[in-house]
Amino acid sequence: MDAHYAWTITAVGRQAIRKVTTAEELEDMMRILKLPRVALAQFVALAVDVFEHGTYTHNEGGNDEWSLRWMKIDGPG
């Protein structure tokens, strides 16, 4: 069984997105949203898989700022 995470993505000019998914589904969502530096999606998804909770902030200021907060809610590990 894959682990599931409750997560929130906030970005300038967008409503916060809150979901519960696997790390792979989170990675897909980050690509769909076309957030700045989305090439980091795989890295961020890996961090989510390794750490049970955390925060990632992409902060270049202005409209490119966004953040991700996550917490593991079930699954292996």
N, C-alpha and C positions, 0 to 999 in steps of 0.2 A: 504494500500500500504506500502510495506517495504521501509525503507530508503536505499538509495544508497550512496556509498562512493567511492571517487577516492583515490586509495592507491598505495604505492610503497613499495616493499620489496627489501632490498639490503642485500647481504650476501657475505662474502669472497669467492672468486673463482667462483662467478656466475654473470651473467648479471642481472641488476635490472629488476624487474617484475613490470609493471604498469598496473593496471586494474581499472575498475569501476564495483563494485558488491555490494551485500548486506553483512551485517556482517557475516551471516551464510556461505555465499560462500567464504568469506575471511578465515573463520575458516577452511573450507574444504581445501582450497589452502595451508594453513600453514601445515596441516597434510600431504598432498601430497608431499610437498617439504622436509619433514622430517628434519626440522630445529632443531638445538639443543634446548632442553627444550620445545619441541613441546607440552608437557602437558600444557603449558601456553596458548595454542591456544584459549581455551575457555575463559580464563581470559582476554586475549587481545581482543577477539571479543566482550566481554561484555564491556570493556573500550571503544571500538569503538562505540558501541551502546549508551553509556551514554554521551560521550563527542563528540562534533561536529567536532573537529579536534585535532590532537596531534601526538606525536612521542613516540614509545617504542623502546628501545635499549636493546638487550641482549648482554652484554659485559663481556665475560669471557676471552677475548683476543684470539689471534691466529685465527684458522680456525672456531671457534665456535661463532664468532661475527656476528650478523645480526641486522637489524633494520626495523621498519615499521613506515611509515608516512601515515596519513589519513586525509581526509577532507570530511565532509558530503556535498552532492551536491543536494539532494532532499529527500522528504519523510516526515513522521510525525515528530512532535517534534518542 
